[in-house]
């Protein structure tokens, strides 16, 4: 069965065999619902290797992600709801129908023109009558930072947006002040509400800065872990445990970590 090179149809056949009576018990037990977690995990693993600029691993992780699509298509085929050909036909038709500047007579000179055209066609296809419908069409199970970014983008399509970034900075400050005002109230409902407003305003700012907040926060989390590891290693070298150090001592090590990785980055 093992070959030097495989085709897409080979992968479909392999999944069909794995789901058969003579296949794999685990694969046979899976459903669309049970596979959801793996689809999410594989997607994020693809994003991680893109960040690492690891082309070899990117090829591998894209294969893992593709497997999830083939898996779902095989389940669909068994249920007689759709198969792999339906999936391919659907996305191919969508690409042709929504690229009327390539396959039709529309004109799109810039990337923004393409996006505007895409959104107009999508809205018509789905029978969405107003912009609220467009906002509601953004998947509710997206990570909150990604969802808020997309919702704001959709609202901005009809001019519901700030005129300049200075106003956005002011809005962030305003929301922070409101959070400070309710902090001493001990009213968790109000505090939660204001915290949400602060985060939403920060997403707005990231949109104006052309920064994806989900990716920016992920990068910062990784940076924090890297610096924390350095701090802990330095404390062990000094014969100390972090929990036995004062905050001042830990801050000093943290500053040392920042300087270390800043210098390391300059050298790469």
C-alpha positions as CSV (number, residue, x, y, z in Angstrom):
1,X,0.0,0.0,0.0
2,X,2.9,2.4,0.8
3,X,3.9,4.4,-2.3
4,X,6.4,7.1,-3.1
5,X,3.8,9.6,-4.1
6,X,0.1,9.8,-3.5
7,X,-2.7,11.7,-5.2
8,X,-5.8,13.4,-3.8
9,X,-8.0,10.5,-4.8
10,X,-5.6,8.1,-3.0
11,X,-6.2,10.1,0.2
12,X,-10.0,9.9,-0.3
13,X,-9.7,6.1,-0.9
14,X,-7.6,5.7,2.3
15,X,-10.2,7.5,4.4
16,X,-13.0,5.4,2.8
17,X,-11.1,2.2,3.8
18,X,-10.4,3.5,7.4
19,X,-14.2,4.1,7.8
20,X,-15.1,0.7,6.4
21,X,-15.9,-2.5,8.3
22,X,-12.4,-3.7,7.7
23,X,-10.9,-0.4,8.7
24,X,-10.1,1.4,12.0
25,X,-12.4,1.2,15.0
26,X,-11.5,4.7,16.1
27,X,-12.1,6.2,12.6
28,X,-15.5,4.5,12.3
29,X,-16.7,6.0,15.6
30,X,-16.1,9.6,14.6
31,X,-18.8,12.0,13.8
32,X,-18.9,15.6,12.5
33,X,-19.4,16.7,16.2
34,X,-16.6,14.5,17.6
35,X,-14.1,15.8,15.0
36,X,-14.7,19.5,15.8
37,X,-11.9,19.7,18.3
38,X,-9.4,18.2,15.9
39,X,-10.4,20.6,13.1
40,X,-9.7,23.5,15.5
41,X,-6.4,22.0,16.8
42,X,-5.1,21.3,13.3
43,X,-6.0,24.9,12.1
44,X,-4.0,26.4,15.0
45,X,-1.1,24.1,14.4
46,X,-1.0,25.4,10.8
47,X,-1.0,29.0,12.1
48,X,1.8,28.2,14.5
49,X,4.2,26.8,11.8
50,X,3.4,29.8,9.6
51,X,4.6,32.0,12.4
52,X,7.7,29.9,12.8
53,X,8.3,30.1,9.0
54,X,8.9,26.4,9.0
55,X,8.0,25.3,5.4
56,X,8.6,21.6,6.0
57,X,6.3,21.5,9.0
58,X,3.8,23.7,7.1
59,X,3.5,21.0,4.4
60,X,2.9,18.4,7.1
61,X,0.4,20.4,9.1
62,X,-1.6,21.4,5.9
63,X,-1.8,17.6,5.3
64,X,-3.3,17.1,8.7
65,X,-5.8,19.9,8.1
66,X,-6.7,18.4,4.7
67,X,-7.3,15.1,6.3
68,X,-10.0,16.6,8.5
69,X,-11.8,17.9,5.4
70,X,-11.6,14.5,3.7
71,X,-12.8,12.9,7.0
72,X,-15.9,15.1,7.1
73,X,-16.6,14.5,3.4
74,X,-16.4,10.7,3.9
75,X,-18.9,10.9,6.8
76,X,-21.1,13.1,4.6
77,X,-20.9,10.5,1.8
78,X,-21.9,7.7,4.2
79,X,-24.9,9.7,5.4
80,X,-25.7,10.5,1.7
81,X,-25.7,14.3,2.5
82,X,-22.6,15.3,0.5
83,X,-19.3,13.9,-0.7
84,X,-15.9,15.2,-1.6
85,X,-16.9,16.1,-5.1
86,X,-19.8,18.2,-3.7
87,X,-17.3,20.0,-1.5
88,X,-15.0,20.7,-4.4
89,X,-17.8,21.7,-6.7
90,X,-19.2,24.1,-4.1
91,X,-16.0,26.0,-3.4
92,X,-15.1,26.0,-7.2
93,X,-18.5,27.5,-8.0
94,X,-18.1,30.1,-5.2
95,X,-14.7,31.2,-6.5
96,X,-16.1,31.7,-10.0
97,X,-19.3,33.4,-8.9
98,X,-17.6,35.8,-6.5
99,X,-14.7,36.7,-8.8
100,X,-16.8,38.4,-11.4
101,X,-13.9,40.7,-12.2
102,X,-12.0,37.6,-13.4
103,X,-14.7,35.3,-14.7
104,X,-17.2,38.1,-15.6
105,X,-17.4,41.7,-16.8
106,X,-17.0,43.5,-13.5
107,X,-13.9,45.7,-12.9
108,X,-11.8,45.5,-9.7
109,X,-8.6,47.5,-9.8
110,X,-7.6,47.2,-6.2
111,X,-7.8,44.6,-3.4
112,X,-10.4,46.8,-1.7
113,X,-12.6,46.7,-4.8
114,X,-12.4,42.9,-4.8
115,X,-13.5,42.8,-1.1
116,X,-16.4,45.1,-1.8
117,X,-17.5,43.1,-4.8
118,X,-17.2,39.8,-2.8
119,X,-19.3,41.1,0.1
120,X,-22.0,42.5,-2.2
121,X,-22.3,39.1,-4.0
122,X,-22.2,37.2,-0.7
123,X,-25.0,39.4,0.7
124,X,-27.1,38.7,-2.4
125,X,-26.4,35.0,-2.4
126,X,-27.5,34.6,1.2
127,X,-30.6,36.9,0.8
128,X,-29.4,39.3,3.5
129,X,-31.6,42.3,3.5
130,X,-29.7,44.7,5.8
131,X,-26.3,45.3,7.4
132,X,-27.5,43.9,10.7
133,X,-27.9,40.6,8.9
134,X,-24.3,40.9,7.7
135,X,-23.1,41.4,11.3
136,X,-25.2,38.4,12.5
137,X,-23.8,36.3,9.7
138,X,-20.3,36.4,11.3
139,X,-20.0,33.0,13.0
140,X,-20.8,33.3,16.7
141,X,-18.3,30.5,17.6
142,X,-15.2,32.4,16.4
143,X,-12.8,33.4,19.1
144,X,-14.1,36.7,20.5
145,X,-11.2,38.8,19.3
146,X,-11.6,37.5,15.8
147,X,-15.4,37.9,15.8
148,X,-15.3,41.5,17.2
149,X,-12.7,42.4,14.5
150,X,-14.9,41.0,11.7
151,X,-18.1,42.6,13.1
152,X,-16.4,46.0,13.2
153,X,-15.2,45.5,9.7
154,X,-18.7,44.7,8.5
155,X,-20.1,47.8,10.3
156,X,-17.4,49.9,8.7
157,X,-18.5,48.8,5.2
158,X,-21.4,51.3,5.4
159,X,-19.5,54.1,7.1
160,X,-20.3,53.2,10.7
161,X,-16.7,53.9,11.8
162,X,-14.4,56.4,13.3
163,X,-13.0,59.1,11.0
164,X,-9.4,58.9,12.3
165,X,-7.2,56.9,14.7
166,X,-6.9,59.8,17.2
167,X,-10.6,59.4,17.9
168,X,-10.1,55.6,18.5
169,X,-7.3,56.3,21.0
170,X,-9.7,58.7,22.8
171,X,-12.4,56.0,22.9
172,X,-9.9,53.5,24.4
173,X,-9.0,56.0,27.1
174,X,-12.7,56.8,27.7
175,X,-13.6,53.1,28.2
176,X,-10.6,52.6,30.5
177,X,-11.8,55.5,32.7
178,X,-15.3,54.0,32.8
179,X,-13.8,50.7,33.9
180,X,-11.8,52.5,36.6
181,X,-15.0,54.3,37.8
182,X,-16.9,51.0,38.3
183,X,-14.0,49.2,39.8
184,X,-14.8,50.2,43.3
185,X,-18.5,49.5,43.0
186,X,-17.9,45.7,43.5
187,X,-20.7,45.2,41.0
188,X,-19.3,42.4,38.9
189,X,-22.0,42.7,36.2
190,X,-21.0,46.3,35.5
191,X,-17.3,45.6,35.8
192,X,-17.6,42.7,33.3
193,X,-19.6,45.0,31.0
194,X,-17.0,47.7,31.1
195,X,-14.2,45.2,30.7
196,X,-15.9,44.0,27.5
197,X,-16.1,47.6,26.2
198,X,-12.4,48.1,26.9
199,X,-11.5,45.0,24.9
200,X,-13.9,45.9,22.1
201,X,-12.3,49.4,21.8
202,X,-8.8,47.9,21.7
203,X,-9.9,45.6,18.9
204,X,-11.1,48.8,17.1
205,X,-7.7,50.3,17.6
206,X,-6.0,47.2,16.3
207,X,-8.2,47.4,13.2
208,X,-7.1,51.0,12.5
209,X,-3.5,49.9,13.1
210,X,-4.0,47.0,10.6
211,X,-3.0,44.5,13.3
212,X,-5.0,41.2,13.8
213,X,-5.7,41.2,17.6
214,X,-5.9,37.4,17.8
215,X,-2.5,37.0,16.3
216,X,-1.0,39.9,18.2
217,X,-2.2,38.5,21.6
218,X,-1.0,35.0,20.7
219,X,2.4,36.4,19.9
220,X,2.5,38.3,23.3
221,X,1.5,35.1,25.2
222,X,4.3,33.2,23.6
223,X,6.7,36.1,24.4
224,X,5.5,36.1,28.0
225,X,6.2,32.4,28.4
226,X,9.6,32.7,26.8
227,X,10.6,35.5,29.2
228,X,9.1,33.7,32.2
229,X,11.1,30.6,31.4
230,X,14.3,32.8,31.3
231,X,13.4,34.4,34.6
232,X,12.8,31.0,36.2
233,X,16.1,29.6,34.8
234,X,18.0,32.6,36.1
235,X,16.5,32.2,39.6
236,X,17.5,28.5,39.6
237,X,21.1,29.4,38.6
238,X,21.1,31.8,41.6
239,X,19.9,28.9,43.9
240,X,16.5,30.5,44.4
241,X,12.9,29.5,43.8
242,X,10.7,32.1,42.2
243,X,8.1,31.8,44.9
244,X,10.7,32.7,47.5
245,X,11.7,35.9,45.7
246,X,10.2,39.4,46.3
247,X,8.4,41.1,43.5
248,X,11.3,43.6,43.2
249,X,13.7,40.7,42.6
250,X,11.5,39.1,40.0
251,X,11.0,42.5,38.2
252,X,14.8,42.8,38.0
253,X,15.1,39.4,36.4
254,X,12.2,40.3,34.1
255,X,14.0,43.4,32.9
256,X,17.1,41.2,32.3
257,X,15.0,38.8,30.2
258,X,13.6,41.7,28.1
259,X,17.1,42.9,27.5
260,X,18.4,39.5,26.7
261,X,15.8,38.7,24.0
262,X,15.9,42.2,22.6
263,X,19.7,41.8,22.0
264,X,19.1,38.3,20.7
265,X,16.5,39.6,18.2
266,X,19.0,42.3,17.0
267,X,21.5,39.6,16.2
268,X,19.2,37.6,14.0
